[in-house]
Amino acid sequence: VFDSGVGGLTVHRELTARFPQADFVYLADQAMAPYGGRGGEEIVELTRAGCARLFDAGASVVVLACNTASAIALRRLQQTWIPGQRERLGRQVNILGIIVPTIEAATGLPWTYEGERDRAEGEKKQAIEITGVFSTAATAMSRVYEIEIDKRREDLAVFSEPCPGLAGLIELGAPTEELTVVVNDHV
């Protein structure tokens, strides 16, 4: 499990509970955390380096518990880097992210589902539900949640709110009162 910080420990905890016989390693790149204020190429390179370290340590699957790494680097690494790693290592390796299961949970629909459009191109549908996504600036700019959720549920309006500094406060263990002020400002 790879994250830029320690937030991914929640993902690690769920995976170890679900797969108790599997061996897990958690790698946090706290020296460079958080990734969300960095440029796309730097995020890809930092994510690639973390995944390479885990593959070299024997991992066969890396789960990107970092939302920013999943939004910015995952697809590119899967398409352009993983094939070479399989050849270099002589075994199957893969990288998964957290966006797919998050979208499945938010929509109540499987990733493979794409809703039928009952509106003309460009026509807006009145949303019934609203979901807010607090994220790093890079994740918000990717618009991955808006795009992918709209493919499945056009009645669910999604708004990503970049929250610079929030991840850092969480990583530093800021008191609840301080986090509440920051969260309320973004709400």
C-alpha positions as CSV (number, residue, x, y, z in Angstrom):
1,V,0.0,0.0,0.0
2,F,1.5,3.3,-1.1
3,D,0.5,6.8,0.1
4,S,2.3,10.1,0.3
5,G,1.6,10.1,4.0
6,V,-0.2,8.1,6.6
7,G,-3.8,8.7,5.6
8,G,-3.6,5.4,3.6
9,L,-3.3,3.5,6.8
10,T,-7.1,3.3,6.8
11,V,-6.9,1.5,3.4
12,H,-4.2,-0.7,4.7
13,R,-6.3,-1.6,7.8
14,E,-9.3,-2.6,5.6
15,L,-7.1,-4.7,3.2
16,T,-5.5,-6.6,6.1
17,A,-8.9,-7.3,7.6
18,R,-10.3,-8.5,4.3
19,F,-7.3,-10.5,3.3
20,P,-5.7,-11.8,6.6
21,Q,-3.5,-14.4,4.9
22,A,-1.8,-11.9,2.6
23,D,1.4,-10.1,3.4
24,F,1.2,-6.3,3.3
25,V,3.8,-3.6,3.3
26,Y,2.9,0.1,3.8
27,L,5.1,2.8,2.3
28,A,4.5,6.4,3.1
29,D,6.5,9.1,1.2
30,Q,6.3,11.5,4.1
31,A,9.4,13.4,2.9
32,M,7.4,14.6,-0.1
33,A,3.9,14.7,1.4
34,P,1.4,15.9,0.4
35,Y,1.5,15.4,-3.3
36,G,-1.5,17.6,-4.1
37,G,0.3,20.9,-4.6
38,R,2.9,19.4,-6.9
39,G,2.8,19.3,-10.7
40,G,1.6,16.3,-12.7
41,E,5.0,15.1,-13.9
42,E,6.4,15.2,-10.4
43,I,3.4,13.3,-9.0
44,V,3.9,10.6,-11.7
45,E,7.6,10.4,-10.9
46,L,7.1,10.2,-7.1
47,T,4.4,7.6,-7.5
48,R,6.5,5.6,-9.9
49,A,9.5,5.6,-7.5
50,G,7.3,4.4,-4.6
51,C,5.8,1.6,-6.7
52,A,9.2,0.6,-8.0
53,R,10.5,0.4,-4.4
54,L,7.5,-1.9,-3.4
55,F,7.9,-4.1,-6.5
56,D,11.6,-4.4,-5.8
57,A,10.7,-5.5,-2.2
58,G,8.6,-8.3,-3.7
59,A,5.1,-6.8,-3.9
60,S,3.0,-8.1,-6.8
61,V,0.2,-5.5,-6.4
62,V,0.5,-1.9,-5.2
63,V,-2.6,-0.2,-4.0
64,L,-2.3,3.6,-4.4
65,A,-4.0,4.8,-1.2
66,C,-3.2,8.4,-2.2
67,N,-6.1,10.1,-4.0
68,T,-3.7,12.4,-5.8
69,A,-1.5,9.6,-7.1
70,S,-4.6,7.6,-8.1
71,A,-6.1,10.6,-10.0
72,I,-2.9,11.9,-11.7
73,A,-0.5,8.9,-12.1
74,L,-2.4,5.6,-12.0
75,R,-3.6,5.3,-15.5
76,R,-0.3,6.5,-17.1
77,L,1.7,4.1,-15.0
78,Q,-0.6,1.2,-15.8
79,Q,-0.5,1.9,-19.5
80,T,3.2,2.9,-20.0
81,W,5.3,1.8,-17.1
82,I,3.8,-1.5,-15.8
83,P,4.5,-3.5,-19.0
84,G,8.2,-2.8,-18.7
85,Q,8.2,-3.7,-15.0
86,R,6.6,-7.1,-15.7
87,E,9.4,-7.7,-18.2
88,R,12.1,-6.4,-15.9
89,L,10.9,-8.4,-12.9
90,G,9.9,-11.5,-14.8
91,R,6.6,-11.7,-13.0
92,Q,3.1,-10.2,-13.0
93,V,2.8,-6.9,-11.2
94,N,0.0,-4.4,-11.1
95,I,-1.0,-1.0,-9.6
96,L,-4.6,-0.3,-8.4
97,G,-6.0,2.9,-7.1
98,I,-8.8,4.0,-4.7
99,I,-10.9,6.1,-7.2
100,V,-12.8,3.1,-8.6
101,P,-14.0,1.8,-5.2
102,T,-14.7,5.3,-4.0
103,I,-16.9,6.0,-7.0
104,E,-18.6,2.7,-6.6
105,A,-19.4,3.6,-3.0
106,A,-20.6,7.1,-3.9
107,T,-22.9,5.9,-6.7
108,G,-23.9,2.5,-5.4
109,L,-23.1,1.2,-8.9
110,P,-20.3,-1.0,-10.2
111,W,-17.5,0.6,-12.1
112,T,-18.5,-1.1,-15.4
113,Y,-21.9,0.6,-15.3
114,E,-22.5,3.6,-17.5
115,G,-25.9,5.2,-17.3
116,E,-28.0,5.8,-20.3
117,R,-28.4,9.5,-21.2
118,D,-31.9,10.8,-21.3
119,R,-30.9,14.3,-22.2
120,A,-29.4,16.0,-25.2
121,E,-25.7,16.8,-25.4
122,G,-24.9,19.8,-23.3
123,E,-28.4,19.9,-21.6
124,K,-28.2,19.9,-17.8
125,K,-30.3,17.6,-15.7
126,Q,-31.6,18.8,-12.3
127,A,-29.5,16.9,-9.8
128,I,-31.3,15.2,-6.9
129,E,-28.3,14.6,-4.7
130,I,-25.1,16.6,-4.1
131,T,-21.8,15.2,-3.1
132,G,-18.7,17.2,-2.1
133,V,-15.2,15.9,-2.5
134,F,-12.5,17.5,-0.3
135,S,-9.2,16.9,-2.0
136,T,-5.8,18.3,-2.8
137,A,-5.6,20.8,-5.6
138,A,-4.2,18.3,-8.1
139,T,-7.1,15.8,-7.5
140,A,-9.7,18.6,-7.8
141,M,-8.1,19.9,-11.0
142,S,-8.2,16.4,-12.5
143,R,-12.1,16.4,-12.2
144,V,-12.0,12.6,-12.1
145,Y,-14.8,12.4,-9.6
146,E,-17.1,14.7,-11.5
147,I,-16.4,13.0,-14.8
148,E,-16.7,9.4,-13.7
149,I,-19.7,9.8,-11.4
150,D,-21.6,11.7,-14.1
151,K,-21.1,8.6,-16.4
152,R,-22.9,6.5,-13.9
153,R,-25.4,8.8,-12.1
154,E,-26.4,12.0,-13.9
155,D,-28.7,12.7,-10.9
156,L,-25.7,13.1,-8.6
157,A,-24.0,16.5,-8.7
158,V,-20.4,16.4,-7.6
159,F,-18.3,19.3,-6.5
160,S,-14.6,18.9,-5.8
161,E,-13.2,21.4,-3.3
162,P,-9.4,21.9,-3.2
163,C,-8.3,22.1,0.4
164,P,-4.7,23.1,0.4
165,G,-3.1,22.4,3.7
166,L,-5.8,20.1,5.0
167,A,-3.9,16.9,4.2
168,G,-0.8,18.3,5.9
169,L,-2.8,19.2,9.1
170,I,-4.3,15.7,9.2
171,E,-0.8,14.1,8.7
172,L,0.5,16.2,11.5
173,G,-2.3,15.1,13.8
174,A,-3.9,18.6,14.2
175,P,-6.5,18.8,16.9
176,T,-10.1,18.3,15.9
177,E,-11.0,21.9,16.7
178,E,-8.4,23.2,14.2
179,L,-9.5,20.7,11.5
180,T,-13.1,21.7,12.1
181,V,-12.4,25.3,11.4
182,V,-10.6,24.5,8.1
183,V,-13.3,22.0,7.0
184,N,-16.1,24.5,7.8
185,D,-14.4,27.2,5.8
186,H,-14.4,24.9,2.8
187,V,-18.0,23.7,3.3
